[in-house]
Amino acid sequence: MIFMKKIIETEGMCCKKCAERAEKKLLLSDGVSGARANYKKGVILVETSLSDEALTSIVTEAGFSVKEVRERKGIFAR
């Protein structure tokens, strides 16, 4: 299984509890080894083997809109 680092841009995360809910939903999914949400920036950094469509579905189920899923390039990329 190959894990890639991806960035999920979201709408609707307004507080720390929202970010925690998104992280928990992702971390409970097979194919996700790490997730960190930043509600102030509206992004979730995820290490995953899942497709963009699967990630979008998981985040949508958690109650948030997904604007974009893209590969994270480099250590400081956003």
PDB file of N, CA, C and O in Angstrom:
ATOM      1  N   MET A   1       0.846  -1.175   0.000  1.00  0.00           N
ATOM      2  CA  MET A   1       0.000   0.000   0.000  1.00  0.00           C
ATOM      3  C   MET A   1       0.895   1.244   0.000  1.00  0.00           C
ATOM      4  O   MET A   1       1.791   1.369   0.836  1.00  0.00           O
ATOM      5  N   ILE A   2       0.654   2.139  -0.919  1.00  0.00           N
ATOM      6  CA  ILE A   2       1.446   3.367  -1.019  1.00  0.00           C
ATOM      7  C   ILE A   2       0.649   4.523  -0.400  1.00  0.00           C
ATOM      8  O   ILE A   2      -0.486   4.792  -0.794  1.00  0.00           O
ATOM      9  N   PHE A   3       1.259   5.189   0.562  1.00  0.00           N
ATOM     10  CA  PHE A   3       0.618   6.329   1.208  1.00  0.00           C
ATOM     11  C   PHE A   3       1.160   7.623   0.611  1.00  0.00           C
ATOM     12  O   PHE A   3       2.369   7.789   0.451  1.00  0.00           O
ATOM     13  N   MET A   4       0.256   8.526   0.287  1.00  0.00           N
ATOM     14  CA  MET A   4       0.623   9.835  -0.247  1.00  0.00           C
ATOM     15  C   MET A   4       0.168  10.902   0.736  1.00  0.00           C
ATOM     16  O   MET A   4      -0.803  10.723   1.471  1.00  0.00           O
ATOM     17  N   LYS A   5       0.884  12.004   0.732  1.00  0.00           N
ATOM     18  CA  LYS A   5       0.467  13.148   1.547  1.00  0.00           C
ATOM     19  C   LYS A   5      -0.395  14.041   0.681  1.00  0.00           C
ATOM     20  O   LYS A   5      -0.001  14.439  -0.416  1.00  0.00           O
ATOM     21  N   LYS A   6      -1.586  14.352   1.192  1.00  0.00           N
ATOM     22  CA  LYS A   6      -2.531  15.179   0.445  1.00  0.00           C
ATOM     23  C   LYS A   6      -3.070  16.292   1.319  1.00  0.00           C
ATOM     24  O   LYS A   6      -3.028  16.226   2.548  1.00  0.00           O
ATOM     25  N   ILE A   7      -3.577  17.316   0.652  1.00  0.00           N
ATOM     26  CA  ILE A   7      -4.217  18.448   1.315  1.00  0.00           C
ATOM     27  C   ILE A   7      -5.671  18.470   0.863  1.00  0.00           C
ATOM     28  O   ILE A   7      -5.966  18.434  -0.331  1.00  0.00           O
ATOM     29  N   ILE A   8      -6.575  18.531   1.840  1.00  0.00           N
ATOM     30  CA  ILE A   8      -7.996  18.653   1.539  1.00  0.00           C
ATOM     31  C   ILE A   8      -8.424  20.053   1.963  1.00  0.00           C
ATOM     32  O   ILE A   8      -8.369  20.391   3.146  1.00  0.00           O
ATOM     33  N   GLU A   9      -8.851  20.867   1.001  1.00  0.00           N
ATOM     34  CA  GLU A   9      -9.365  22.201   1.318  1.00  0.00           C
ATOM     35  C   GLU A   9     -10.854  22.080   1.574  1.00  0.00           C
ATOM     36  O   GLU A   9     -11.586  21.505   0.768  1.00  0.00           O
ATOM     37  N   THR A  10     -11.300  22.624   2.699  1.00  0.00           N
ATOM     38  CA  THR A  10     -12.694  22.459   3.111  1.00  0.00           C
ATOM     39  C   THR A  10     -13.381  23.794   3.361  1.00  0.00           C
ATOM     40  O   THR A  10     -12.752  24.850   3.428  1.00  0.00           O
ATOM     41  N   GLU A  11     -14.697  23.699   3.495  1.00  0.00           N
ATOM     42  CA  GLU A  11     -15.517  24.819   3.977  1.00  0.00           C
ATOM     43  C   GLU A  11     -16.397  24.271   5.087  1.00  0.00           C
ATOM     44  O   GLU A  11     -16.906  23.154   4.990  1.00  0.00           O
ATOM     45  N   GLY A  12     -16.575  25.052   6.134  1.00  0.00           N
ATOM     46  CA  GLY A  12     -17.489  24.664   7.193  1.00  0.00           C
ATOM     47  C   GLY A  12     -16.840  24.301   8.513  1.00  0.00           C
ATOM     48  O   GLY A  12     -17.543  24.129   9.509  1.00  0.00           O
ATOM     49  N   MET A  13     -15.520  24.178   8.554  1.00  0.00           N
ATOM     50  CA  MET A  13     -14.852  23.922   9.831  1.00  0.00           C
ATOM     51  C   MET A  13     -14.685  25.266  10.532  1.00  0.00           C
ATOM     52  O   MET A  13     -13.921  26.121  10.084  1.00  0.00           O
ATOM     53  N   CYS A  14     -15.406  25.441  11.632  1.00  0.00           N
ATOM     54  CA  CYS A  14     -15.384  26.759  12.267  1.00  0.00           C
ATOM     55  C   CYS A  14     -14.738  26.770  13.651  1.00  0.00           C
ATOM     56  O   CYS A  14     -14.540  27.833  14.238  1.00  0.00           O
ATOM     57  N   CYS A  15     -14.407  25.573  14.175  1.00  0.00           N
ATOM     58  CA  CYS A  15     -13.839  25.541  15.522  1.00  0.00           C
ATOM     59  C   CYS A  15     -12.989  24.290  15.716  1.00  0.00           C
ATOM     60  O   CYS A  15     -12.901  23.440  14.830  1.00  0.00           O
ATOM     61  N   LYS A  16     -12.373  24.192  16.877  1.00  0.00           N
ATOM     62  CA  LYS A  16     -11.512  23.056  17.188  1.00  0.00           C
ATOM     63  C   LYS A  16     -12.294  21.741  17.176  1.00  0.00           C
ATOM     64  O   LYS A  16     -11.778  20.720  16.722  1.00  0.00           O
ATOM     65  N   LYS A  17     -13.524  21.760  17.668  1.00  0.00           N
ATOM     66  CA  LYS A  17     -14.359  20.547  17.685  1.00  0.00           C
ATOM     67  C   LYS A  17     -14.639  20.060  16.273  1.00  0.00           C
ATOM     68  O   LYS A  17     -14.643  18.856  16.020  1.00  0.00           O
ATOM     69  N   CYS A  18     -14.876  20.991  15.347  1.00  0.00           N
ATOM     70  CA  CYS A  18     -15.090  20.619  13.942  1.00  0.00           C
ATOM     71  C   CYS A  18     -13.851  19.932  13.381  1.00  0.00           C
ATOM     72  O   CYS A  18     -13.946  18.897  12.720  1.00  0.00           O
ATOM     73  N   ALA A  19     -12.693  20.516  13.650  1.00  0.00           N
ATOM     74  CA  ALA A  19     -11.439  19.949  13.160  1.00  0.00           C
ATOM     75  C   ALA A  19     -11.228  18.551  13.732  1.00  0.00           C
ATOM     76  O   ALA A  19     -10.808  17.642  13.015  1.00  0.00           O
ATOM     77  N   GLU A  20     -11.515  18.379  15.006  1.00  0.00           N
ATOM     78  CA  GLU A  20     -11.369  17.071  15.643  1.00  0.00           C
ATOM     79  C   GLU A  20     -12.319  16.047  15.027  1.00  0.00           C
ATOM     80  O   GLU A  20     -11.946  14.889  14.843  1.00  0.00           O
ATOM     81  N   ARG A  21     -13.540  16.464  14.710  1.00  0.00           N
ATOM     82  CA  ARG A  21     -14.516  15.563  14.093  1.00  0.00           C
ATOM     83  C   ARG A  21     -14.028  15.098  12.723  1.00  0.00           C
ATOM     84  O   ARG A  21     -14.140  13.918  12.391  1.00  0.00           O
ATOM     85  N   ALA A  22     -13.490  16.016  11.931  1.00  0.00           N
ATOM     86  CA  ALA A  22     -12.968  15.667  10.605  1.00  0.00           C
ATOM     87  C   ALA A  22     -11.781  14.708  10.733  1.00  0.00           C
ATOM     88  O   ALA A  22     -11.705  13.717  10.007  1.00  0.00           O
ATOM     89  N   GLU A  23     -10.858  14.998  11.651  1.00  0.00           N
ATOM     90  CA  GLU A  23      -9.704  14.126  11.866  1.00  0.00           C
ATOM     91  C   GLU A  23     -10.144  12.724  12.270  1.00  0.00           C
ATOM     92  O   GLU A  23      -9.658  11.733  11.726  1.00  0.00           O
ATOM     93  N   LYS A  24     -11.068  12.647  13.229  1.00  0.00           N
ATOM     94  CA  LYS A  24     -11.522  11.347  13.739  1.00  0.00           C
ATOM     95  C   LYS A  24     -12.162  10.524  12.631  1.00  0.00           C
ATOM     96  O   LYS A  24     -11.892   9.329  12.504  1.00  0.00           O
ATOM     97  N   LYS A  25     -13.008  11.161  11.829  1.00  0.00           N
ATOM     98  CA  LYS A  25     -13.688  10.455  10.740  1.00  0.00           C
ATOM     99  C   LYS A  25     -12.659   9.887   9.759  1.00  0.00           C
ATOM    100  O   LYS A  25     -12.793   8.747   9.313  1.00  0.00           O
ATOM    101  N   LEU A  26     -11.647  10.664   9.424  1.00  0.00           N
ATOM    102  CA  LEU A  26     -10.607  10.198   8.507  1.00  0.00           C
ATOM    103  C   LEU A  26      -9.765   9.082   9.127  1.00  0.00           C
ATOM    104  O   LEU A  26      -9.488   8.076   8.475  1.00  0.00           O
ATOM    105  N   LEU A  27      -9.360   9.260  10.386  1.00  0.00           N
ATOM    106  CA  LEU A  27      -8.489   8.285  11.035  1.00  0.00           C
ATOM    107  C   LEU A  27      -9.168   6.937  11.260  1.00  0.00           C
ATOM    108  O   LEU A  27      -8.489   5.918  11.383  1.00  0.00           O
ATOM    109  N   LEU A  28     -10.494   6.921  11.316  1.00  0.00           N
ATOM    110  CA  LEU A  28     -11.236   5.671  11.478  1.00  0.00           C
ATOM    111  C   LEU A  28     -11.387   4.922  10.157  1.00  0.00           C
ATOM    112  O   LEU A  28     -11.896   3.802  10.139  1.00  0.00           O
ATOM    113  N   SER A  29     -10.958   5.517   9.069  1.00  0.00           N
ATOM    114  CA  SER A  29     -11.080   4.907   7.743  1.00  0.00           C
ATOM    115  C   SER A  29      -9.842   4.088   7.413  1.00  0.00           C
ATOM    116  O   SER A  29      -8.716   4.516   7.666  1.00  0.00           O
ATOM    117  N   ASP A  30     -10.059   2.904   6.846  1.00  0.00           N
ATOM    118  CA  ASP A  30      -8.925   2.112   6.355  1.00  0.00           C
ATOM    119  C   ASP A  30      -8.270   2.881   5.225  1.00  0.00           C
ATOM    120  O   ASP A  30      -8.961   3.438   4.372  1.00  0.00           O
ATOM    121  N   GLY A  31      -6.969   2.918   5.208  1.00  0.00           N
ATOM    122  CA  GLY A  31      -6.264   3.617   4.145  1.00  0.00           C
ATOM    123  C   GLY A  31      -5.821   5.016   4.537  1.00  0.00           C
ATOM    124  O   GLY A  31      -5.279   5.748   3.709  1.00  0.00           O
ATOM    125  N   VAL A  32      -6.045   5.396   5.790  1.00  0.00           N
ATOM    126  CA  VAL A  32      -5.588   6.702   6.288  1.00  0.00           C
ATOM    127  C   VAL A  32      -4.673   6.449   7.478  1.00  0.00           C
ATOM    128  O   VAL A  32      -5.096   5.867   8.477  1.00  0.00           O
ATOM    129  N   SER A  33      -3.420   6.884   7.376  1.00  0.00           N
ATOM    130  CA  SER A  33      -2.466   6.657   8.468  1.00  0.00           C
ATOM    131  C   SER A  33      -2.248   7.899   9.320  1.00  0.00           C
ATOM    132  O   SER A  33      -1.667   7.813  10.402  1.00  0.00           O
ATOM    133  N   GLY A  34      -2.707   9.054   8.844  1.00  0.00           N
ATOM    134  CA  GLY A  34      -2.557  10.278   9.617  1.00  0.00           C
ATOM    135  C   GLY A  34      -3.449  11.375   9.079  1.00  0.00           C
ATOM    136  O   GLY A  34      -3.691  11.457   7.875  1.00  0.00           O
ATOM    137  N   ALA A  35      -3.941  12.224   9.981  1.00  0.00           N
ATOM    138  CA  ALA A  35      -4.783  13.351   9.569  1.00  0.00           C
ATOM    139  C   ALA A  35      -4.637  14.464  10.598  1.00  0.00           C
ATOM    140  O   ALA A  35      -4.687  14.222  11.804  1.00  0.00           O
ATOM    141  N   ARG A  36      -4.458  15.677  10.109  1.00  0.00           N
ATOM    142  CA  ARG A  36      -4.390  16.853  10.974  1.00  0.00           C
ATOM    143  C   ARG A  36      -5.172  17.973  10.321  1.00  0.00           C
ATOM    144  O   ARG A  36      -4.847  18.416   9.219  1.00  0.00           O
ATOM    145  N   ALA A  37      -6.211  18.427  11.012  1.00  0.00           N
ATOM    146  CA  ALA A  37      -7.072  19.484  10.478  1.00  0.00           C
ATOM    147  C   ALA A  37      -6.727  20.822  11.114  1.00  0.00           C
ATOM    148  O   ALA A  37      -6.422  20.893  12.304  1.00  0.00           O
ATOM    149  N   ASN A  38      -6.777  21.883  10.311  1.00  0.00           N
ATOM    150  CA  ASN A  38      -6.569  23.246  10.774  1.00  0.00           C
ATOM    151  C   ASN A  38      -7.805  24.045  10.393  1.00  0.00           C
ATOM    152  O   ASN A  38      -7.959  24.448   9.240  1.00  0.00           O
ATOM    153  N   TYR A  39      -8.688  24.275  11.364  1.00  0.00           N
ATOM    154  CA  TYR A  39      -9.950  24.954  11.058  1.00  0.00           C
ATOM    155  C   TYR A  39      -9.739  26.414  10.667  1.00  0.00           C
ATOM    156  O   TYR A  39     -10.539  26.960   9.908  1.00  0.00           O
ATOM    157  N   LYS A  40      -8.686  27.059  11.166  1.00  0.00           N
ATOM    158  CA  LYS A  40      -8.443  28.460  10.815  1.00  0.00           C
ATOM    159  C   LYS A  40      -8.083  28.613   9.341  1.00  0.00           C
ATOM    160  O   LYS A  40      -8.466  29.594   8.704  1.00  0.00           O
ATOM    161  N   LYS A  41      -7.346  27.639   8.796  1.00  0.00           N
ATOM    162  CA  LYS A  41      -6.966  27.677   7.381  1.00  0.00           C
ATOM    163  C   LYS A  41      -7.949  26.911   6.500  1.00  0.00           C
ATOM    164  O   LYS A  41      -7.935  27.053   5.277  1.00  0.00           O
ATOM    165  N   GLY A  42      -8.805  26.095   7.129  1.00  0.00           N
ATOM    166  CA  GLY A  42      -9.773  25.320   6.367  1.00  0.00           C
ATOM    167  C   GLY A  42      -9.147  24.185   5.576  1.00  0.00           C
ATOM    168  O   GLY A  42      -9.609  23.847   4.485  1.00  0.00           O
ATOM    169  N   VAL A  43      -8.091  23.596   6.133  1.00  0.00           N
ATOM    170  CA  VAL A  43      -7.418  22.503   5.432  1.00  0.00           C
ATOM    171  C   VAL A  43      -7.235  21.301   6.352  1.00  0.00           C
ATOM    172  O   VAL A  43      -7.182  21.422   7.576  1.00  0.00           O
ATOM    173  N   ILE A  44      -7.141  20.143   5.716  1.00  0.00           N
ATOM    174  CA  ILE A  44      -6.812  18.911   6.425  1.00  0.00           C
ATOM    175  C   ILE A  44      -5.612  18.306   5.706  1.00  0.00           C
ATOM    176  O   ILE A  44      -5.658  18.072   4.498  1.00  0.00           O
ATOM    177  N   LEU A  45      -4.549  18.056   6.446  1.00  0.00           N
ATOM    178  CA  LEU A  45      -3.379  17.373   5.909  1.00  0.00           C
ATOM    179  C   LEU A  45      -3.570  15.891   6.219  1.00  0.00           C
ATOM    180  O   LEU A  45      -3.819  15.517   7.365  1.00  0.00           O
ATOM    181  N   VAL A  46      -3.455  15.067   5.213  1.00  0.00           N
ATOM    182  CA  VAL A  46      -3.741  13.649   5.398  1.00  0.00           C
ATOM    183  C   VAL A  46      -2.687  12.797   4.707  1.00  0.00           C
ATOM    184  O   VAL A  46      -2.196  13.141   3.632  1.00  0.00           O
ATOM    185  N   GLU A  47      -2.348  11.684   5.341  1.00  0.00           N
ATOM    186  CA  GLU A  47      -1.464  10.693   4.730  1.00  0.00           C
ATOM    187  C   GLU A  47      -2.341   9.482   4.452  1.00  0.00           C
ATOM    188  O   GLU A  47      -2.886   8.870   5.370  1.00  0.00           O
ATOM    189  N   THR A  48      -2.469   9.143   3.166  1.00  0.00           N
ATOM    190  CA  THR A  48      -3.489   8.182   2.781  1.00  0.00           C
ATOM    191  C   THR A  48      -3.136   7.404   1.521  1.00  0.00           C
ATOM    192  O   THR A  48      -2.292   7.817   0.726  1.00  0.00           O
ATOM    193  N   SER A  49      -3.799   6.278   1.365  1.00  0.00           N
ATOM    194  CA  SER A  49      -3.717   5.514   0.125  1.00  0.00           C
ATOM    195  C   SER A  49      -5.051   5.588  -0.622  1.00  0.00           C
ATOM    196  O   SER A  49      -5.218   4.951  -1.662  1.00  0.00           O
ATOM    197  N   LEU A  50      -5.995   6.364  -0.093  1.00  0.00           N
ATOM    198  CA  LEU A  50      -7.330   6.476  -0.690  1.00  0.00           C
ATOM    199  C   LEU A  50      -7.351   7.449  -1.868  1.00  0.00           C
ATOM    200  O   LEU A  50      -6.492   8.322  -1.990  1.00  0.00           O
ATOM    201  N   SER A  51      -8.345   7.278  -2.723  1.00  0.00           N
ATOM    202  CA  SER A  51      -8.531   8.183  -3.859  1.00  0.00           C
ATOM    203  C   SER A  51      -9.086   9.523  -3.370  1.00  0.00           C
ATOM    204  O   SER A  51      -9.601   9.631  -2.257  1.00  0.00           O
ATOM    205  N   ASP A  52      -8.971  10.526  -4.219  1.00  0.00           N
ATOM    206  CA  ASP A  52      -9.527  11.845  -3.889  1.00  0.00           C
ATOM    207  C   ASP A  52     -11.036  11.755  -3.673  1.00  0.00           C
ATOM    208  O   ASP A  52     -11.585  12.424  -2.798  1.00  0.00           O
ATOM    209  N   GLU A  53     -11.701  10.926  -4.474  1.00  0.00           N
ATOM    210  CA  GLU A  53     -13.152  10.763  -4.355  1.00  0.00           C
ATOM    211  C   GLU A  53     -13.523  10.160  -3.005  1.00  0.00           C
ATOM    212  O   GLU A  53     -14.491  10.591  -2.379  1.00  0.00           O
ATOM    213  N   ALA A  54     -12.761   9.167  -2.553  1.00  0.00           N
ATOM    214  CA  ALA A  54     -13.036   8.544  -1.259  1.00  0.00           C
ATOM    215  C   ALA A  54     -12.821   9.534  -0.120  1.00  0.00           C
ATOM    216  O   ALA A  54     -13.612   9.581   0.821  1.00  0.00           O
ATOM    217  N   LEU A  55     -11.753  10.326  -0.203  1.00  0.00           N
ATOM    218  CA  LEU A  55     -11.493  11.344   0.819  1.00  0.00           C
ATOM    219  C   LEU A  55     -12.612  12.377   0.854  1.00  0.00           C
ATOM    220  O   LEU A  55     -13.065  12.778   1.926  1.00  0.00           O
ATOM    221  N   THR A  56     -13.050  12.802  -0.317  1.00  0.00           N
ATOM    222  CA  THR A  56     -14.144  13.768  -0.405  1.00  0.00           C
ATOM    223  C   THR A  56     -15.391  13.215   0.259  1.00  0.00           C
ATOM    224  O   THR A  56     -16.070  13.929   0.998  1.00  0.00           O
ATOM    225  N   SER A  57     -15.695  11.963   0.007  1.00  0.00           N
ATOM    226  CA  SER A  57     -16.873  11.318   0.590  1.00  0.00           C
ATOM    227  C   SER A  57     -16.782  11.280   2.117  1.00  0.00           C
ATOM    228  O   SER A  57     -17.763  11.575   2.799  1.00  0.00           O
ATOM    229  N   ILE A  58     -15.635  10.926   2.649  1.00  0.00           N
ATOM    230  CA  ILE A  58     -15.447  10.850   4.104  1.00  0.00           C
ATOM    231  C   ILE A  58     -15.623  12.220   4.750  1.00  0.00           C
ATOM    232  O   ILE A  58     -16.312  12.346   5.763  1.00  0.00           O
ATOM    233  N   VAL A  59     -15.007  13.241   4.172  1.00  0.00           N
ATOM    234  CA  VAL A  59     -15.085  14.589   4.741  1.00  0.00           C
ATOM    235  C   VAL A  59     -16.511  15.140   4.620  1.00  0.00           C
ATOM    236  O   VAL A  59     -16.982  15.843   5.514  1.00  0.00           O
ATOM    237  N   THR A  60     -17.188  14.825   3.532  1.00  0.00           N
ATOM    238  CA  THR A  60     -18.576  15.247   3.356  1.00  0.00           C
ATOM    239  C   THR A  60     -19.468  14.585   4.406  1.00  0.00           C
ATOM    240  O   THR A  60     -20.351  15.230   4.971  1.00  0.00           O
ATOM    241  N   GLU A  61     -19.238  13.305   4.664  1.00  0.00           N
ATOM    242  CA  GLU A  61     -19.994  12.583   5.699  1.00  0.00           C
ATOM    243  C   GLU A  61     -19.775  13.195   7.080  1.00  0.00           C
ATOM    244  O   GLU A  61     -20.653  13.124   7.940  1.00  0.00           O
ATOM    245  N   ALA A  62     -18.611  13.790   7.291  1.00  0.00           N
ATOM    246  CA  ALA A  62     -18.307  14.438   8.571  1.00  0.00           C
ATOM    247  C   ALA A  62     -19.008  15.791   8.686  1.00  0.00           C
ATOM    248  O   ALA A  62     -19.028  16.394   9.759  1.00  0.00           O
ATOM    249  N   GLY A  63     -19.587  16.271   7.567  1.00  0.00           N
ATOM    250  CA  GLY A  63     -20.371  17.505   7.619  1.00  0.00           C
ATOM    251  C   GLY A  63     -19.721  18.724   6.992  1.00  0.00           C
ATOM    252  O   GLY A  63     -20.150  19.851   7.241  1.00  0.00           O
ATOM    253  N   PHE A  64     -18.688  18.515   6.180  1.00  0.00           N
ATOM    254  CA  PHE A  64     -17.977  19.644   5.590  1.00  0.00           C
ATOM    255  C   PHE A  64     -17.962  19.548   4.073  1.00  0.00           C
ATOM    256  O   PHE A  64     -18.015  18.454   3.512  1.00  0.00           O
ATOM    257  N   SER A  65     -17.891  20.692   3.418  1.00  0.00           N
ATOM    258  CA  SER A  65     -17.770  20.739   1.959  1.00  0.00           C
ATOM    259  C   SER A  65     -16.293  20.670   1.590  1.00  0.00           C
ATOM    260  O   SER A  65     -15.438  21.224   2.281  1.00  0.00           O
ATOM    261  N   VAL A  66     -16.013  19.986   0.495  1.00  0.00           N
ATOM    262  CA  VAL A  66     -14.646  19.881   0.009  1.00  0.00           C
ATOM    263  C   VAL A  66     -14.500  20.741  -1.237  1.00  0.00           C
ATOM    264  O   VAL A  66     -15.218  20.558  -2.221  1.00  0.00           O
ATOM    265  N   LYS A  67     -13.554  21.690  -1.183  1.00  0.00           N
ATOM    266  CA  LYS A  67     -13.283  22.545  -2.340  1.00  0.00           C
ATOM    267  C   LYS A  67     -12.284  21.898  -3.270  1.00  0.00           C
ATOM    268  O   LYS A  67     -12.412  21.990  -4.491  1.00  0.00           O
ATOM    269  N   GLU A  68     -11.271  21.234  -2.690  1.00  0.00           N
ATOM    270  CA  GLU A  68     -10.210  20.652  -3.515  1.00  0.00           C
ATOM    271  C   GLU A  68      -9.430  19.626  -2.711  1.00  0.00           C
ATOM    272  O   GLU A  68      -9.251  19.767  -1.502  1.00  0.00           O
ATOM    273  N   VAL A  69      -8.969  18.592  -3.403  1.00  0.00           N
ATOM    274  CA  VAL A  69      -8.023  17.630  -2.849  1.00  0.00           C
ATOM    275  C   VAL A  69      -6.817  17.646  -3.777  1.00  0.00           C
ATOM    276  O   VAL A  69      -6.957  17.493  -4.990  1.00  0.00           O
ATOM    277  N   ARG A  70      -5.630  17.832  -3.200  1.00  0.00           N
ATOM    278  CA  ARG A  70      -4.432  17.856  -4.041  1.00  0.00           C
ATOM    279  C   ARG A  70      -3.266  17.214  -3.299  1.00  0.00           C
ATOM    280  O   ARG A  70      -3.271  17.085  -2.074  1.00  0.00           O
ATOM    281  N   GLU A  71      -2.281  16.822  -4.072  1.00  0.00           N
ATOM    282  CA  GLU A  71      -1.079  16.229  -3.501  1.00  0.00           C
ATOM    283  C   GLU A  71      -0.282  17.304  -2.789  1.00  0.00           C
ATOM    284  O   GLU A  71      -0.169  18.432  -3.269  1.00  0.00           O
ATOM    285  N   ARG A  72       0.263  16.948  -1.655  1.00  0.00           N
ATOM    286  CA  ARG A  72       1.114  17.880  -0.903  1.00  0.00           C
ATOM    287  C   ARG A  72       2.531  17.713  -1.407  1.00  0.00           C
ATOM    288  O   ARG A  72       3.086  16.615  -1.365  1.00  0.00           O
ATOM    289  N   LYS A  73       3.113  18.790  -1.880  1.00  0.00           N
ATOM    290  CA  LYS A  73       4.465  18.756  -2.438  1.00  0.00           C
ATOM    291  C   LYS A  73       5.429  19.466  -1.486  1.00  0.00           C
ATOM    292  O   LYS A  73       5.214  20.618  -1.108  1.00  0.00           O
ATOM    293  N   GLY A  74       6.477  18.770  -1.112  1.00  0.00           N
ATOM    294  CA  GLY A  74       7.501  19.380  -0.262  1.00  0.00           C
ATOM    295  C   GLY A  74       7.091  19.476   1.187  1.00  0.00           C
ATOM    296  O   GLY A  74       5.926  19.280   1.532  1.00  0.00           O
ATOM    297  N   ILE A  75       8.040  19.773   2.019  1.00  0.00           N
ATOM    298  CA  ILE A  75       7.810  19.798   3.461  1.00  0.00           C
ATOM    299  C   ILE A  75       7.027  21.028   3.912  1.00  0.00           C
ATOM    300  O   ILE A  75       6.273  20.954   4.882  1.00  0.00           O
ATOM    301  N   PHE A  76       7.194  22.154   3.224  1.00  0.00           N
ATOM    302  CA  PHE A  76       6.514  23.377   3.648  1.00  0.00           C
ATOM    303  C   PHE A  76       5.358  23.745   2.741  1.00  0.00           C
ATOM    304  O   PHE A  76       4.787  24.827   2.879  1.00  0.00           O
ATOM    305  N   ALA A  77       5.003  22.874   1.820  1.00  0.00           N
ATOM    306  CA  ALA A  77       3.923  23.179   0.872  1.00  0.00           C
ATOM    307  C   ALA A  77       2.598  23.280   1.592  1.00  0.00           C
ATOM    308  O   ALA A  77       2.365  22.651   2.624  1.00  0.00           O
ATOM    309  N   ARG A  78       1.746  24.090   1.012  1.00  0.00           N
ATOM    310  CA  ARG A  78       0.415  24.232   1.572  1.00  0.00           C
ATOM    311  C   ARG A  78      -0.627  23.945   0.560  1.00  0.00           C
ATOM    312  O   ARG A  78      -1.818  24.017   0.863  1.00  0.00           O
TER     313      ARG A  78
END
